[in-house]
Amino acid sequence: MKIFGIIVTLALAANLSFGQAAEQESIKSIINVAYVEVIHNQGDLNLTRSGFHPDFEMYFYRNVNFSKRSLSSWISAIEAGRSRNPNPPAQKAVAIYLVDVTGNAASVKLELVREGKNVYRLPASV
């Protein structure tokens, strides 16, 4: 009976870890398509519009002040930057992810690398 209990426990653990791995891959895919490929490798901004929640707000700290930017404002700023410099980077940015899923929440740490150099690190929670 103990062997059966161990087998069932192992089967459940394998099932749970497979489900979490699938969720992690799904999260990585969305971030890669809607953020990395679009924002950093100059892809189609419509993918960002569809990949981020319409109520998305970006908070950032600059010049000793906290500021926030809506999704539409962020995309407008990217479009303005692209009009000034329409050429995509010669080398694509590559993302390195650490994704943790707990229940219906996920935490993502993202490191971007271009030409072997760290572009920046982004911790985020979803």
DAHUKA-V252654 format. One record per residue. RES is the residue in three letters. PSI is psi as a letter, one per 20 degrees, with the letter a starting at -180 (NA if undefined). D_LAST is the distance of its C-alpha to the last C-alpha in Angstrom with 2 decimals. Layout:
# DAHUKA-V252654
[[RES PSI D_LAST] [RES PSI D_LAST]]
This chain:
# DAHUKA-V252654
[[MET h 41.79] [LYS h 39.79] [ILE g 39.35] [PHE g 37.99] [GLY g 35.48] [ILE g 34.34] [ILE g 34.07] [VAL g 32.03] [THR g 29.70] [LEU g 29.33] [ALA g 28.75] [LEU g 25.99] [ALA g 24.32] [ALA g 24.65] [ASN g 23.20] [LEU g 20.11] [SER h 19.57] [PHE g 20.23] [GLY g 17.65] [GLN h 14.96] [ALA h 16.33] [ALA g 16.21] [GLU g 12.52] [GLN g 11.96] [GLU h 14.38] [SER g 12.88] [ILE g 9.52] [LYS g 11.98] [SER g 14.12] [ILE g 11.88] [ILE g 11.00] [ASN g 14.69] [VAL g 16.08] [ALA i 14.23] [TYR f 13.92] [VAL g 16.30] [GLU h 19.14] [VAL g 19.12] [ILE g 18.54] [HIS i 20.22] [ASN j 22.67] [GLN l 23.56] [GLY a 22.60] [ASP o 22.61] [LEU i 20.49] [ASN h 20.40] [LEU h 17.94] [THR g 15.53] [ARG h 16.39] [SER i 15.64] [GLY i 12.47] [PHE q 10.60] [HIS q 10.51] [PRO h 13.88] [ASP j 12.78] [PHE p 10.63] [GLU p 12.16] [MET p 12.55] [TYR p 14.02] [PHE r 16.57] [TYR p 19.66] [ARG p 22.93] [ASN l 26.54] [VAL k 25.85] [ASN q 23.88] [PHE p 20.30] [SER r 19.59] [LYS q 17.02] [ARG p 17.10] [SER r 16.17] [LEU g 15.29] [SER h 19.00] [SER g 20.23] [TRP g 18.23] [ILE h 19.59] [SER g 23.01] [ALA h 23.08] [ILE g 22.36] [GLU g 25.10] [ALA g 27.45] [GLY h 26.93] [ARG h 27.64] [SER h 30.75] [ARG h 32.00] [ASN n 31.27] [PRO i 30.97] [ASN p 31.43] [PRO q 28.49] [PRO q 28.34] [ALA h 30.95] [GLN p 28.62] [LYS q 25.15] [ALA q 22.18] [VAL p 20.89] [ALA p 17.45] [ILE p 17.24] [TYR q 14.02] [LEU o 13.09] [VAL p 10.40] [ASP p 10.20] [VAL p 9.49] [THR o 10.72] [GLY c 11.58] [ASN k 9.08] [ALA q 6.00] [ALA q 5.18] [SER p 5.95] [VAL p 7.59] [LYS p 10.90] [LEU p 12.82] [GLU p 16.52] [LEU p 18.57] [VAL p 22.24] [ARG p 25.01] [GLU k 28.64] [GLY j 28.00] [LYS q 26.64] [ASN p 23.28] [VAL g 21.92] [TYR r 19.13] [ARG q 16.20] [LEU o 12.68] [PRO p 10.37] [ALA q 6.76] [SER q 3.79] [VAL NA 0.00]]
